[in-house]
Amino acid sequence: MSEDKAIWPPIDPISAGLHGRCPRCGEGRLFSGFLTVGKRCVNCGLDYSYADAGDGPAVFVILIIGFIIVGLALWVEVTLSPPLWLHLLIWIPLALVLCLTALRLIKGVLLTLQYSNKAAEGRLDRGE
């Protein structure tokens, strides 16, 4: 990966991850589906086999979105005291939309940061 910097201009990993773009060229698509990482970049040919975010994105999503939803639900309950069916009608769809959106964004950022920080090189050197 060190030879990549001589060929490709530096890419901001946060921006590339949020837009779902290749961490090397910033042009190709990182995902082939909604959350499925592609095989390689169609623009520069970078092999995405290094990409392994594990459970990191899910943990961040649970913590961040859970904090937001629970905080808002408690605030609404204390200030307005709506019926239970209204809580279900509001918070379940909102949680689903926020979780799915955040999961893709966070996964993209973690994968591009993994590439830019060469986090996969140690794993590849050990033959994993």
A tleap script that builds the chain and sets N, CA, C and O, in Angstrom:
source leaprc.protein.ff14SB
mol = sequence {
  NMET SER GLU ASP LYS ALA ILE TRP PRO PRO
  ILE ASP PRO ILE SER ALA GLY LEU HIE GLY
  ARG CYS PRO ARG CYS GLY GLU GLY ARG LEU
  PHE SER GLY PHE LEU THR VAL GLY LYS ARG
  CYS VAL ASN CYS GLY LEU ASP TYR SER TYR
  ALA ASP ALA GLY ASP GLY PRO ALA VAL PHE
  VAL ILE LEU ILE ILE GLY PHE ILE ILE VAL
  GLY LEU ALA LEU TRP VAL GLU VAL THR LEU
  SER PRO PRO LEU TRP LEU HIE LEU LEU ILE
  TRP ILE PRO LEU ALA LEU VAL LEU CYS LEU
  THR ALA LEU ARG LEU ILE LYS GLY VAL LEU
  LEU THR LEU GLN TYR SER ASN LYS ALA ALA
  GLU GLY ARG LEU ASP ARG GLY CGLU
}
set mol.1.N position { 0.801 -1.184 0.000 }
set mol.1.CA position { 0.000 0.000 0.000 }
set mol.1.C position { 0.851 1.258 0.000 }
set mol.1.O position { 0.347 2.330 -0.334 }
set mol.2.N position { 2.121 1.165 0.363 }
set mol.2.CA position { 2.959 2.353 0.416 }
set mol.2.C position { 3.204 2.929 -0.978 }
set mol.2.O position { 3.377 4.140 -1.118 }
set mol.3.N position { 3.221 2.079 -2.018 }
set mol.3.CA position { 3.435 2.580 -3.363 }
set mol.3.C position { 2.221 3.314 -3.908 }
set mol.3.O position { 2.332 4.021 -4.909 }
set mol.4.N position { 1.066 3.162 -3.272 }
set mol.4.CA position { -0.150 3.835 -3.721 }
set mol.4.C position { -0.016 5.342 -3.667 }
set mol.4.O position { -0.541 6.035 -4.538 }
set mol.5.N position { 0.678 5.873 -2.659 }
set mol.5.CA position { 0.773 7.317 -2.479 }
set mol.5.C position { 1.583 7.968 -3.595 }
set mol.5.O position { 1.376 9.143 -3.897 }
set mol.6.N position { 2.506 7.221 -4.217 }
set mol.6.CA position { 3.290 7.773 -5.318 }
set mol.6.C position { 2.443 7.896 -6.581 }
set mol.6.O position { 2.716 8.744 -7.431 }
set mol.7.N position { 1.413 7.054 -6.709 }
set mol.7.CA position { 0.594 7.037 -7.912 }
set mol.7.C position { -0.685 7.838 -7.726 }
set mol.7.O position { -1.091 8.582 -8.618 }
set mol.8.N position { -1.312 7.689 -6.584 }
set mol.8.CA position { -2.624 8.292 -6.345 }
set mol.8.C position { -2.512 9.459 -5.374 }
set mol.8.O position { -1.769 9.390 -4.395 }
set mol.9.N position { -3.253 10.533 -5.649 }
set mol.9.CA position { -3.218 11.667 -4.714 }
set mol.9.C position { -3.853 11.273 -3.384 }
set mol.9.O position { -4.700 10.381 -3.348 }
set mol.10.N position { -3.456 11.922 -2.296 }
set mol.10.CA position { -4.030 11.584 -0.997 }
set mol.10.C position { -5.533 11.876 -0.973 }
set mol.10.O position { -5.991 12.911 -1.457 }
set mol.11.N position { -6.275 10.946 -0.402 }
set mol.11.CA position { -7.728 11.047 -0.308 }
set mol.11.C position { -8.097 11.188 1.161 }
set mol.11.O position { -7.536 10.493 2.008 }
set mol.12.N position { -9.035 12.078 1.475 }
set mol.12.CA position { -9.527 12.199 2.843 }
set mol.12.C position { -10.371 10.967 3.155 }
set mol.12.O position { -11.424 10.781 2.545 }
set mol.13.N position { -9.931 10.113 4.098 }
set mol.13.CA position { -10.658 8.870 4.362 }
set mol.13.C position { -12.065 9.092 4.907 }
set mol.13.O position { -12.965 8.304 4.617 }
set mol.14.N position { -12.269 10.141 5.684 }
set mol.14.CA position { -13.602 10.395 6.239 }
set mol.14.C position { -14.580 10.729 5.119 }
set mol.14.O position { -15.675 10.171 5.057 }
set mol.15.N position { -14.185 11.632 4.243 }
set mol.15.CA position { -15.049 12.023 3.131 }
set mol.15.C position { -15.308 10.846 2.188 }
set mol.15.O position { -16.443 10.627 1.763 }
set mol.16.N position { -14.265 10.097 1.865 }
set mol.16.CA position { -14.429 8.940 0.980 }
set mol.16.C position { -15.343 7.900 1.617 }
set mol.16.O position { -16.188 7.319 0.935 }
set mol.17.N position { -15.184 7.663 2.906 }
set mol.17.CA position { -16.028 6.686 3.594 }
set mol.17.C position { -17.475 7.111 3.663 }
set mol.17.O position { -18.370 6.294 3.446 }
set mol.18.N position { -17.724 8.378 3.961 }
set mol.18.CA position { -19.107 8.875 4.037 }
set mol.18.C position { -19.802 8.823 2.682 }
set mol.18.O position { -21.017 8.641 2.609 }
set mol.19.N position { -19.031 8.984 1.616 }
set mol.19.CA position { -19.611 8.929 0.275 }
set mol.19.C position { -19.560 7.523 -0.328 }
set mol.19.O position { -20.037 7.317 -1.444 }
set mol.20.N position { -18.992 6.558 0.389 }
set mol.20.CA position { -18.913 5.191 -0.114 }
set mol.20.C position { -17.990 5.053 -1.300 }
set mol.20.O position { -18.276 4.298 -2.230 }
set mol.21.N position { -16.879 5.779 -1.277 }
set mol.21.CA position { -15.936 5.780 -2.394 }
set mol.21.C position { -14.666 5.023 -2.046 }
set mol.21.O position { -14.375 4.772 -0.876 }
set mol.22.N position { -13.920 4.664 -3.073 }
set mol.22.CA position { -12.657 3.941 -2.923 }
set mol.22.C position { -11.676 4.750 -2.074 }
set mol.22.O position { -11.528 5.954 -2.284 }
set mol.23.N position { -11.006 4.103 -1.122 }
set mol.23.CA position { -10.064 4.838 -0.279 }
set mol.23.C position { -8.766 5.222 -0.987 }
set mol.23.O position { -8.019 6.058 -0.478 }
set mol.24.N position { -8.482 4.632 -2.146 }
set mol.24.CA position { -7.244 4.965 -2.858 }
set mol.24.C position { -7.450 6.080 -3.873 }
set mol.24.O position { -6.696 7.053 -3.877 }
set mol.25.N position { -8.464 5.956 -4.740 }
set mol.25.CA position { -8.658 6.955 -5.789 }
set mol.25.C position { -9.787 7.935 -5.486 }
set mol.25.O position { -9.833 9.022 -6.062 }
set mol.26.N position { -10.693 7.563 -4.591 }
set mol.26.CA position { -11.802 8.440 -4.240 }
set mol.26.C position { -12.901 8.491 -5.285 }
set mol.26.O position { -13.830 9.289 -5.161 }
set mol.27.N position { -12.815 7.663 -6.305 }
set mol.27.CA position { -13.791 7.691 -7.395 }
set mol.27.C position { -14.688 6.447 -7.431 }
set mol.27.O position { -15.910 6.564 -7.516 }
set mol.28.N position { -14.080 5.259 -7.364 }
set mol.28.CA position { -14.846 4.023 -7.479 }
set mol.28.C position { -15.736 3.784 -6.271 }
set mol.28.O position { -15.552 4.396 -5.218 }
set mol.29.N position { -16.703 2.890 -6.432 }
set mol.29.CA position { -17.639 2.581 -5.355 }
set mol.29.C position { -17.030 1.579 -4.386 }
set mol.29.O position { -16.405 0.602 -4.798 }
set mol.30.N position { -17.215 1.829 -3.105 }
set mol.30.CA position { -16.732 0.922 -2.065 }
set mol.30.C position { -17.707 -0.228 -1.863 }
set mol.30.O position { -17.294 -1.351 -1.572 }
set mol.31.N position { -18.991 0.043 -2.015 }
set mol.31.CA position { -20.026 -0.968 -1.767 }
set mol.31.C position { -20.620 -1.460 -3.079 }
set mol.31.O position { -20.836 -0.687 -4.013 }
set mol.32.N position { -20.881 -2.778 -3.129 }
set mol.32.CA position { -21.580 -3.330 -4.287 }
set mol.32.C position { -23.072 -3.445 -4.008 }
set mol.32.O position { -23.874 -3.536 -4.938 }
set mol.33.N position { -23.445 -3.441 -2.748 }
set mol.33.CA position { -24.841 -3.440 -2.321 }
set mol.33.C position { -24.997 -2.385 -1.250 }
set mol.33.O position { -24.166 -1.484 -1.133 }
set mol.34.N position { -26.065 -2.493 -0.462 }
set mol.34.CA position { -26.276 -1.482 0.574 }
set mol.34.C position { -25.181 -1.544 1.632 }
set mol.34.O position { -24.641 -0.512 2.028 }
set mol.35.N position { -24.850 -2.753 2.093 }
set mol.35.CA position { -23.792 -2.914 3.091 }
set mol.35.C position { -22.697 -3.878 2.645 }
set mol.35.O position { -21.743 -4.112 3.387 }
set mol.36.N position { -22.820 -4.432 1.458 }
set mol.36.CA position { -21.854 -5.398 0.947 }
set mol.36.C position { -20.680 -4.684 0.293 }
set mol.36.O position { -20.860 -3.879 -0.621 }
set mol.37.N position { -19.487 -4.983 0.766 }
set mol.37.CA position { -18.280 -4.380 0.188 }
set mol.37.C position { -17.997 -5.060 -1.143 }
set mol.37.O position { -18.086 -6.282 -1.255 }
set mol.38.N position { -17.655 -4.263 -2.149 }
set mol.38.CA position { -17.359 -4.804 -3.464 }
set mol.38.C position { -16.076 -5.618 -3.481 }
set mol.38.O position { -15.353 -5.665 -2.486 }
set mol.39.N position { -15.793 -6.255 -4.598 }
set mol.39.CA position { -14.579 -7.064 -4.755 }
set mol.39.C position { -13.353 -6.184 -4.990 }
set mol.39.O position { -12.286 -6.419 -4.422 }
set mol.40.N position { -13.525 -5.162 -5.841 }
set mol.40.CA position { -12.420 -4.262 -6.162 }
set mol.40.C position { -12.984 -2.981 -6.742 }
set mol.40.O position { -14.141 -2.924 -7.157 }
set mol.41.N position { -12.148 -1.955 -6.764 }
set mol.41.CA position { -12.536 -0.663 -7.322 }
set mol.41.C position { -12.538 -0.756 -8.846 }
set mol.41.O position { -11.568 -1.226 -9.441 }
set mol.42.N position { -13.606 -0.316 -9.470 }
set mol.42.CA position { -13.670 -0.363 -10.934 }
set mol.42.C position { -12.811 0.734 -11.562 }
set mol.42.O position { -12.473 0.648 -12.743 }
set mol.43.N position { -12.456 1.754 -10.797 }
set mol.43.CA position { -11.661 2.863 -11.333 }
set mol.43.C position { -10.154 2.577 -11.263 }
set mol.43.O position { -9.454 2.685 -12.271 }
set mol.44.N position { -9.655 2.212 -10.068 }
set mol.44.CA position { -8.202 2.036 -9.908 }
set mol.44.C position { -7.787 0.576 -9.703 }
set mol.44.O position { -6.595 0.267 -9.727 }
set mol.45.N position { -8.753 -0.325 -9.502 }
set mol.45.CA position { -8.442 -1.742 -9.358 }
set mol.45.C position { -8.026 -2.175 -7.968 }
set mol.45.O position { -7.566 -3.304 -7.800 }
set mol.46.N position { -8.170 -1.317 -6.958 }
set mol.46.CA position { -7.793 -1.692 -5.591 }
set mol.46.C position { -8.617 -2.890 -5.138 }
set mol.46.O position { -9.845 -2.877 -5.219 }
set mol.47.N position { -7.936 -3.917 -4.663 }
set mol.47.CA position { -8.590 -5.122 -4.158 }
set mol.47.C position { -9.114 -4.837 -2.750 }
set mol.47.O position { -8.348 -4.470 -1.859 }
set mol.48.N position { -10.419 -5.007 -2.556 }
set mol.48.CA position { -11.040 -4.731 -1.264 }
set mol.48.C position { -11.005 -5.931 -0.321 }
set mol.48.O position { -11.716 -5.938 0.684 }
set mol.49.N position { -10.199 -6.939 -0.620 }
set mol.49.CA position { -10.162 -8.105 0.261 }
set mol.49.C position { -9.565 -7.779 1.626 }
set mol.49.O position { -9.756 -8.538 2.576 }
set mol.50.N position { -8.846 -6.664 1.737 }
set mol.50.CA position { -8.296 -6.247 3.023 }
set mol.50.C position { -9.403 -5.803 3.980 }
set mol.50.O position { -9.228 -5.838 5.198 }
set mol.51.N position { -10.534 -5.389 3.428 }
set mol.51.CA position { -11.585 -4.711 4.201 }
set mol.51.C position { -12.311 -5.666 5.131 }
set mol.51.O position { -13.004 -6.582 4.688 }
set mol.52.N position { -12.143 -5.441 6.420 }
set mol.52.CA position { -12.852 -6.222 7.428 }
set mol.52.C position { -13.157 -5.316 8.606 }
set mol.52.O position { -12.315 -5.104 9.478 }
set mol.53.N position { -14.363 -4.787 8.622 }
set mol.53.CA position { -14.746 -3.875 9.697 }
set mol.53.C position { -15.218 -4.639 10.930 }
set mol.53.O position { -15.305 -4.066 12.016 }
set mol.54.N position { -15.522 -5.918 10.772 }
set mol.54.CA position { -15.993 -6.714 11.909 }
set mol.54.C position { -17.297 -6.166 12.468 }
set mol.54.O position { -18.188 -5.764 11.720 }
set mol.55.N position { -17.395 -6.156 13.785 }
set mol.55.CA position { -18.598 -5.666 14.452 }
set mol.55.C position { -18.493 -4.202 14.849 }
set mol.55.O position { -19.405 -3.670 15.483 }
set mol.56.N position { -17.406 -3.545 14.492 }
set mol.56.CA position { -17.200 -2.154 14.872 }
set mol.56.C position { -18.324 -1.219 14.474 }
set mol.56.O position { -18.816 -0.469 15.317 }
set mol.57.N position { -18.758 -1.238 13.191 }
set mol.57.CA position { -19.842 -0.336 12.802 }
set mol.57.C position { -21.128 -0.576 13.595 }
set mol.57.O position { -21.801 0.375 13.991 }
set mol.58.N position { -21.466 -1.836 13.823 }
set mol.58.CA position { -22.698 -2.140 14.564 }
set mol.58.C position { -22.624 -1.631 15.997 }
set mol.58.O position { -23.617 -1.132 16.527 }
set mol.59.N position { -21.476 -1.748 16.622 }
set mol.59.CA position { -21.321 -1.275 17.999 }
set mol.59.C position { -21.484 0.238 18.057 }
set mol.59.O position { -22.187 0.752 18.927 }
set mol.60.N position { -20.844 0.954 17.145 }
set mol.60.CA position { -20.989 2.406 17.117 }
set mol.60.C position { -22.436 2.822 16.876 }
set mol.60.O position { -22.936 3.750 17.511 }
set mol.61.N position { -23.102 2.133 15.959 }
set mol.61.CA position { -24.495 2.464 15.658 }
set mol.61.C position { -25.380 2.227 16.877 }
set mol.61.O position { -26.211 3.071 17.212 }
set mol.62.N position { -25.210 1.099 17.533 }
set mol.62.CA position { -26.019 0.799 18.719 }
set mol.62.C position { -25.829 1.874 19.784 }
set mol.62.O position { -26.801 2.352 20.368 }
set mol.63.N position { -24.594 2.249 20.031 }
set mol.63.CA position { -24.319 3.242 21.073 }
set mol.63.C position { -24.833 4.634 20.699 }
set mol.63.O position { -25.477 5.295 21.514 }
set mol.64.N position { -24.557 5.072 19.493 }
set mol.64.CA position { -24.927 6.427 19.090 }
set mol.64.C position { -26.436 6.565 18.893 }
set mol.64.O position { -27.067 7.443 19.482 }
set mol.65.N position { -27.007 5.698 18.067 }
set mol.65.CA position { -28.441 5.802 17.763 }
set mol.65.C position { -29.265 5.426 18.989 }
set mol.65.O position { -30.309 6.030 19.234 }
set mol.66.N position { -28.821 4.451 19.755 }
set mol.66.CA position { -29.524 4.091 20.982 }
set mol.66.C position { -29.596 5.256 21.944 }
set mol.66.O position { -30.641 5.501 22.547 }
set mol.67.N position { -28.496 5.978 22.095 }
set mol.67.CA position { -28.467 7.152 22.969 }
set mol.67.C position { -29.458 8.214 22.478 }
set mol.67.O position { -30.189 8.800 23.276 }
set mol.68.N position { -29.478 8.454 21.185 }
set mol.68.CA position { -30.370 9.470 20.619 }
set mol.68.C position { -31.834 9.070 20.788 }
set mol.68.O position { -32.644 9.865 21.265 }
set mol.69.N position { -32.176 7.843 20.401 }
set mol.69.CA position { -33.576 7.394 20.448 }
set mol.69.C position { -34.084 7.326 21.886 }
set mol.69.O position { -35.175 7.814 22.181 }
set mol.70.N position { -33.316 6.736 22.767 }
set mol.70.CA position { -33.760 6.618 24.164 }
set mol.70.C position { -33.897 7.999 24.796 }
set mol.70.O position { -34.862 8.263 25.513 }
set mol.71.N position { -32.936 8.877 24.533 }
set mol.71.CA position { -33.028 10.235 25.071 }
set mol.71.C position { -34.258 10.971 24.583 }
set mol.71.O position { -34.968 11.597 25.369 }
set mol.72.N position { -34.513 10.896 23.279 }
set mol.72.CA position { -35.698 11.559 22.727 }
set mol.72.C position { -36.989 10.933 23.246 }
set mol.72.O position { -37.940 11.646 23.569 }
set mol.73.N position { -37.027 9.608 23.327 }
set mol.73.CA position { -38.235 8.928 23.812 }
set mol.73.C position { -38.523 9.296 25.264 }
set mol.73.O position { -39.678 9.510 25.631 }
set mol.74.N position { -37.501 9.368 26.075 }
set mol.74.CA position { -37.699 9.763 27.471 }
set mol.74.C position { -38.159 11.211 27.575 }
set mol.74.O position { -39.041 11.531 28.372 }
set mol.75.N position { -37.573 12.072 26.783 }
set mol.75.CA position { -37.974 13.472 26.798 }
set mol.75.C position { -39.439 13.635 26.378 }
set mol.75.O position { -40.192 14.376 27.010 }
set mol.76.N position { -39.839 12.934 25.302 }
set mol.76.CA position { -41.226 12.998 24.836 }
set mol.76.C position { -42.171 12.437 25.900 }
set mol.76.O position { -43.242 12.998 26.133 }
set mol.77.N position { -41.788 11.350 26.538 }
set mol.77.CA position { -42.633 10.751 27.573 }
set mol.77.C position { -42.824 11.701 28.752 }
set mol.77.O position { -43.933 11.855 29.263 }
set mol.78.N position { -41.763 12.319 29.167 }
set mol.78.CA position { -41.847 13.210 30.338 }
set mol.78.C position { -42.616 14.484 30.006 }
set mol.78.O position { -43.410 14.951 30.822 }
set mol.79.N position { -42.397 15.051 28.829 }
set mol.79.CA position { -43.031 16.329 28.511 }
set mol.79.C position { -44.450 16.190 27.966 }
set mol.79.O position { -45.302 17.025 28.269 }
set mol.80.N position { -44.724 15.155 27.168 }
set mol.80.CA position { -46.024 15.038 26.510 }
set mol.80.C position { -46.886 13.879 26.996 }
set mol.80.O position { -48.108 13.926 26.853 }
set mol.81.N position { -46.288 12.854 27.559 }
set mol.81.CA position { -46.980 11.636 28.015 }
set mol.81.C position { -47.925 11.049 26.965 }
set mol.81.O position { -49.111 10.868 27.239 }
set mol.82.N position { -47.411 10.746 25.760 }
set mol.82.CA position { -48.280 10.163 24.731 }
set mol.82.C position { -48.582 8.694 25.045 }
set mol.82.O position { -47.896 8.084 25.865 }
set mol.83.N position { -49.595 8.128 24.404 }
set mol.83.CA position { -49.884 6.705 24.618 }
set mol.83.C position { -48.764 5.821 24.045 }
set mol.83.O position { -47.970 6.257 23.211 }
set mol.84.N position { -48.727 4.576 24.515 }
set mol.84.CA position { -47.683 3.642 24.107 }
set mol.84.C position { -47.674 3.408 22.599 }
set mol.84.O position { -46.603 3.315 21.999 }
set mol.85.N position { -48.846 3.312 21.979 }
set mol.85.CA position { -48.895 3.047 20.540 }
set mol.85.C position { -48.228 4.174 19.746 }
set mol.85.O position { -47.650 3.928 18.687 }
set mol.86.N position { -48.307 5.405 20.252 }
set mol.86.CA position { -47.666 6.511 19.563 }
set mol.86.C position { -46.136 6.429 19.685 }
set mol.86.O position { -45.411 6.746 18.742 }
set mol.87.N position { -45.664 5.999 20.855 }
set mol.87.CA position { -44.222 5.769 21.008 }
set mol.87.C position { -43.745 4.729 19.994 }
set mol.87.O position { -42.726 4.925 19.331 }
set mol.88.N position { -44.476 3.635 19.877 }
set mol.88.CA position { -44.096 2.578 18.931 }
set mol.88.C position { -44.129 3.087 17.496 }
set mol.88.O position { -43.255 2.764 16.691 }
set mol.89.N position { -45.127 3.870 17.191 }
set mol.89.CA position { -45.281 4.400 15.839 }
set mol.89.C position { -44.162 5.377 15.476 }
set mol.89.O position { -43.765 5.460 14.314 }
set mol.90.N position { -43.666 6.096 16.438 }
set mol.90.CA position { -42.604 7.078 16.181 }
set mol.90.C position { -41.216 6.451 16.233 }
set mol.90.O position { -40.435 6.601 15.293 }
set mol.91.N position { -40.902 5.751 17.322 }
set mol.91.CA position { -39.510 5.387 17.596 }
set mol.91.C position { -39.015 4.170 16.833 }
set mol.91.O position { -37.834 4.116 16.489 }
set mol.92.N position { -39.863 3.198 16.557 }
set mol.92.CA position { -39.387 2.017 15.819 }
set mol.92.C position { -38.978 2.374 14.390 }
set mol.92.O position { -37.864 2.039 13.988 }
set mol.93.N position { -39.834 3.042 13.602 }
set mol.93.CA position { -39.384 3.416 12.246 }
set mol.93.C position { -38.186 4.364 12.251 }
set mol.93.O position { -37.280 4.235 11.427 }
set mol.94.N position { -38.188 5.324 13.191 }
set mol.94.CA position { -37.063 6.261 13.262 }
set mol.94.C position { -35.763 5.522 13.588 }
set mol.94.O position { -34.723 5.805 12.994 }
set mol.95.N position { -35.818 4.592 14.515 }
set mol.95.CA position { -34.635 3.810 14.875 }
set mol.95.C position { -34.145 2.987 13.686 }
set mol.95.O position { -32.940 2.916 13.445 }
set mol.96.N position { -35.047 2.373 12.948 }
set mol.96.CA position { -34.650 1.573 11.781 }
set mol.96.C position { -33.969 2.432 10.716 }
set mol.96.O position { -32.916 2.062 10.197 }
set mol.97.N position { -34.557 3.550 10.400 }
set mol.97.CA position { -33.989 4.424 9.365 }
set mol.97.C position { -32.629 4.955 9.800 }
set mol.97.O position { -31.668 4.917 9.031 }
set mol.98.N position { -32.549 5.448 11.028 }
set mol.98.CA position { -31.278 5.984 11.513 }
set mol.98.C position { -30.196 4.909 11.603 }
set mol.98.O position { -29.042 5.157 11.251 }
set mol.99.N position { -30.564 3.723 12.070 }
set mol.99.CA position { -29.571 2.642 12.194 }
set mol.99.C position { -29.034 2.202 10.841 }
set mol.99.O position { -27.825 2.041 10.675 }
set mol.100.N position { -29.914 2.007 9.881 }
set mol.100.CA position { -29.453 1.561 8.565 }
set mol.100.C position { -28.603 2.626 7.876 }
set mol.100.O position { -27.593 2.311 7.246 }
set mol.101.N position { -29.010 3.868 7.997 }
set mol.101.CA position { -28.224 4.948 7.395 }
set mol.101.C position { -26.860 5.067 8.066 }
set mol.101.O position { -25.830 5.142 7.397 }
set mol.102.N position { -26.868 5.082 9.386 }
set mol.102.CA position { -25.611 5.223 10.125 }
set mol.102.C position { -24.701 4.020 9.922 }
set mol.102.O position { -23.480 4.175 9.904 }
set mol.103.N position { -25.261 2.830 9.771 }
set mol.103.CA position { -24.446 1.631 9.594 }
set mol.103.C position { -23.628 1.707 8.313 }
set mol.103.O position { -22.443 1.374 8.311 }
set mol.104.N position { -24.246 2.138 7.236 }
set mol.104.CA position { -23.511 2.269 5.973 }
set mol.104.C position { -22.433 3.356 6.074 }
set mol.104.O position { -21.303 3.159 5.628 }
set mol.105.N position { -22.789 4.496 6.660 }
set mol.105.CA position { -21.824 5.592 6.775 }
set mol.105.C position { -20.632 5.203 7.645 }
set mol.105.O position { -19.483 5.439 7.273 }
set mol.106.N position { -20.907 4.613 8.792 }
set mol.106.CA position { -19.833 4.252 9.718 }
set mol.106.C position { -18.981 3.118 9.158 }
set mol.106.O position { -17.763 3.112 9.337 }
set mol.107.N position { -19.608 2.162 8.484 }
set mol.107.CA position { -18.828 1.080 7.885 }
set mol.107.C position { -17.896 1.628 6.810 }
set mol.107.O position { -16.735 1.226 6.734 }
set mol.108.N position { -18.393 2.538 5.983 }
set mol.108.CA position { -17.552 3.150 4.956 }
set mol.108.C position { -16.374 3.899 5.551 }
set mol.108.O position { -15.250 3.787 5.060 }
set mol.109.N position { -16.626 4.665 6.612 }
set mol.109.CA position { -15.547 5.423 7.250 }
set mol.109.C position { -14.527 4.484 7.880 }
set mol.109.O position { -13.324 4.701 7.739 }
set mol.110.N position { -14.987 3.446 8.571 }
set mol.110.CA position { -14.042 2.528 9.209 }
set mol.110.C position { -13.189 1.791 8.171 }
set mol.110.O position { -12.002 1.560 8.404 }
set mol.111.N position { -13.772 1.424 7.041 }
set mol.111.CA position { -13.003 0.725 6.006 }
set mol.111.C position { -11.986 1.645 5.337 }
set mol.111.O position { -10.865 1.223 5.051 }
set mol.112.N position { -12.364 2.891 5.086 }
set mol.112.CA position { -11.402 3.805 4.468 }
set mol.112.C position { -10.304 4.199 5.459 }
set mol.112.O position { -9.151 4.376 5.064 }
set mol.113.N position { -10.648 4.334 6.727 }
set mol.113.CA position { -9.614 4.597 7.736 }
set mol.113.C position { -8.682 3.402 7.891 }
set mol.113.O position { -7.483 3.565 8.117 }
set mol.114.N position { -9.239 2.204 7.766 }
set mol.114.CA position { -8.418 0.991 7.838 }
set mol.114.C position { -7.390 1.002 6.710 }
set mol.114.O position { -6.228 0.660 6.928 }
set mol.115.N position { -7.809 1.391 5.513 }
set mol.115.CA position { -6.881 1.450 4.388 }
set mol.115.C position { -5.848 2.558 4.583 }
set mol.115.O position { -4.653 2.327 4.399 }
set mol.116.N position { -6.295 3.747 4.951 }
set mol.116.CA position { -5.366 4.879 5.048 }
set mol.116.C position { -4.361 4.720 6.183 }
set mol.116.O position { -3.254 5.252 6.110 }
set mol.117.N position { -4.737 3.998 7.221 }
set mol.117.CA position { -3.809 3.757 8.340 }
set mol.117.C position { -3.061 2.436 8.213 }
set mol.117.O position { -2.339 2.025 9.121 }
set mol.118.N position { -3.248 1.773 7.059 }
set mol.118.CA position { -2.568 0.507 6.774 }
set mol.118.C position { -2.805 -0.532 7.860 }
set mol.118.O position { -1.900 -1.290 8.210 }
set mol.119.N position { -4.015 -0.568 8.388 }
set mol.119.CA position { -4.339 -1.484 9.477 }
set mol.119.C position { -4.359 -2.939 9.029 }
set mol.119.O position { -4.198 -3.835 9.857 }
set mol.120.N position { -4.553 -3.193 7.742 }
set mol.120.CA position { -4.630 -4.573 7.264 }
set mol.120.C position { -3.256 -5.165 6.984 }
set mol.120.O position { -3.140 -6.382 6.842 }
set mol.121.N position { -2.217 -4.349 6.901 }
set mol.121.CA position { -0.889 -4.873 6.547 }
set mol.121.C position { -0.372 -5.873 7.567 }
set mol.121.O position { 0.214 -6.885 7.183 }
set mol.122.N position { -0.570 -5.623 8.840 }
set mol.122.CA position { -0.129 -6.567 9.859 }
set mol.122.C position { -0.835 -7.899 9.746 }
set mol.122.O position { -0.227 -8.950 9.945 }
set mol.123.N position { -2.111 -7.859 9.428 }
set mol.123.CA position { -2.881 -9.079 9.253 }
set mol.123.C position { -2.408 -9.832 8.024 }
set mol.123.O position { -2.308 -11.058 8.047 }
set mol.124.N position { -2.116 -9.109 6.952 }
set mol.124.CA position { -1.654 -9.756 5.736 }
set mol.124.C position { -0.239 -10.328 5.900 }
set mol.124.O position { 0.080 -11.373 5.332 }
set mol.125.N position { 0.605 -9.642 6.677 }
set mol.125.CA position { 1.963 -10.137 6.918 }
set mol.125.C position { 1.948 -11.439 7.689 }
set mol.125.O position { 2.836 -12.272 7.506 }
set mol.126.N position { 0.949 -11.635 8.557 }
set mol.126.CA position { 0.848 -12.866 9.344 }
set mol.126.C position { 0.191 -13.994 8.544 }
set mol.126.O position { 0.093 -15.119 9.033 }
set mol.127.N position { -0.258 -13.703 7.324 }
set mol.127.CA position { -0.856 -14.723 6.486 }
set mol.127.C position { -2.312 -14.988 6.790 }
set mol.127.O position { -2.829 -16.050 6.445 }
set mol.128.N position { -2.983 -14.052 7.425 }
set mol.128.CA position { -4.409 -14.247 7.740 }
set mol.128.C position { -5.267 -13.842 6.576 }
set mol.128.O position { -6.492 -13.934 6.651 }
savepdb mol mol.pdb
quit
